[in-house]
Amino acid sequence: LLDRFLRRIEHCRIPVIAGIWPLTSARNAEFMKNELRVSIPDAVLVRMARATTAEGARAEGIAIARGMLSQLRDVVQGAQISAPFGRYSSATDVLEVLGESRRANAG
């Protein structure tokens, strides 16, 4: 979806800021997809549904968001990471992937 969007606007000189919302549960993912019409792949819904505890769902949502951020960092000019339901630690946990990738590239 993002690739298609970026191709359509490649002639424009505008920065693209990606918005990432770390999912908190399978119910949260379903709500985002069905009620808010957010594009969430079925594979992500399955991953969230496999989490058996609230902490497991939070960890999976952060892992998914980290993966998205890693994929996006070279094709967008910035990212806005949401803190779902005021849980700021979720946003900072997602951002840790940036430090991990810097260390991997330096070594």
C-alpha positions as CSV (number, residue, x, y, z in Angstrom):
1,L,0.0,0.0,0.0
2,L,2.7,2.5,0.9
3,D,4.8,1.6,-2.1
4,R,1.9,2.3,-4.4
5,F,1.3,5.6,-2.7
6,L,5.0,6.6,-2.9
7,R,5.0,5.8,-6.6
8,R,2.0,8.0,-7.2
9,I,3.6,11.0,-5.5
10,E,7.2,10.6,-6.5
11,H,6.9,13.6,-8.8
12,C,5.9,15.8,-5.8
13,R,8.5,17.3,-3.5
14,I,6.8,16.7,-0.2
15,P,8.0,14.8,2.8
16,V,6.1,11.7,3.9
17,I,5.7,11.1,7.6
18,A,4.5,7.6,8.4
19,G,2.1,7.1,11.3
20,I,2.5,3.9,13.3
21,W,0.1,2.7,16.0
22,P,1.4,-0.2,18.1
23,L,-1.5,-2.6,18.4
24,T,-2.5,-3.6,21.9
25,S,-4.7,-6.7,21.3
26,A,-6.5,-8.7,18.7
27,R,-9.7,-6.7,19.5
28,N,-7.8,-3.4,19.0
29,A,-6.6,-4.7,15.6
30,E,-10.1,-5.8,14.5
31,F,-11.6,-2.5,15.6
32,M,-9.0,-0.5,13.7
33,K,-9.6,-2.6,10.6
34,N,-13.4,-2.9,10.7
35,E,-14.5,0.4,12.3
36,L,-11.8,2.8,11.4
37,R,-11.0,1.2,8.0
38,V,-7.3,1.1,8.7
39,S,-5.5,-1.3,6.3
40,I,-4.3,-4.2,8.4
41,P,-3.2,-7.3,6.7
42,D,-4.7,-10.6,7.7
43,A,-1.3,-11.9,8.7
44,V,-1.1,-9.2,11.3
45,L,-4.6,-10.0,12.6
46,V,-3.4,-13.7,12.9
47,R,-0.3,-12.7,14.8
48,M,-2.3,-10.6,17.3
49,A,-4.9,-13.3,17.7
50,R,-2.2,-15.8,18.7
51,A,-1.2,-13.8,21.7
52,T,-2.7,-15.5,24.8
53,T,-2.1,-12.8,27.4
54,A,-2.4,-9.0,27.5
55,E,1.4,-8.7,27.9
56,G,1.9,-11.1,25.0
57,A,-0.4,-9.0,22.8
58,R,1.4,-5.8,23.8
59,A,4.7,-7.4,22.9
60,E,3.5,-8.7,19.6
61,G,2.0,-5.3,18.7
62,I,5.4,-3.7,19.5
63,A,7.2,-6.3,17.4
64,I,4.9,-5.6,14.5
65,A,5.4,-1.8,14.8
66,R,9.2,-2.3,15.1
67,G,9.1,-4.3,11.9
68,M,7.1,-1.6,10.1
69,L,9.5,1.1,11.3
70,S,12.5,-0.8,10.1
71,Q,11.0,-1.3,6.7
72,L,9.9,2.3,6.4
73,R,12.9,4.2,7.7
74,D,14.6,4.3,4.3
75,V,11.6,5.3,2.2
76,V,9.9,8.0,4.3
77,Q,11.2,11.2,5.8
78,G,10.0,10.6,9.3
79,A,7.7,8.6,11.5
80,Q,5.1,9.5,14.1
81,I,4.7,6.7,16.7
82,S,1.5,6.8,18.6
83,A,1.2,6.0,22.3
84,P,-1.9,3.8,22.4
85,F,-4.3,4.7,25.2
86,G,-1.6,6.9,26.8
87,R,0.9,4.1,27.1
88,Y,4.0,6.0,26.3
89,S,6.3,3.1,27.0
90,S,4.8,1.4,23.9
91,A,6.0,4.2,21.7
92,T,9.5,4.3,23.2
93,D,9.7,0.5,23.0
94,V,9.0,0.7,19.3
95,L,11.7,3.4,18.8
96,E,14.3,1.1,20.4
97,V,14.6,-0.7,17.1
98,L,16.4,2.4,15.7
99,G,19.2,2.1,18.2
100,E,19.4,-1.7,17.5
101,S,19.8,-1.2,13.8
102,R,22.4,1.5,14.3
103,R,24.5,-0.8,16.4
104,A,24.1,-3.6,13.8
105,N,25.2,-1.3,11.0
106,A,28.2,-0.1,13.0
107,G,29.5,-3.6,13.7
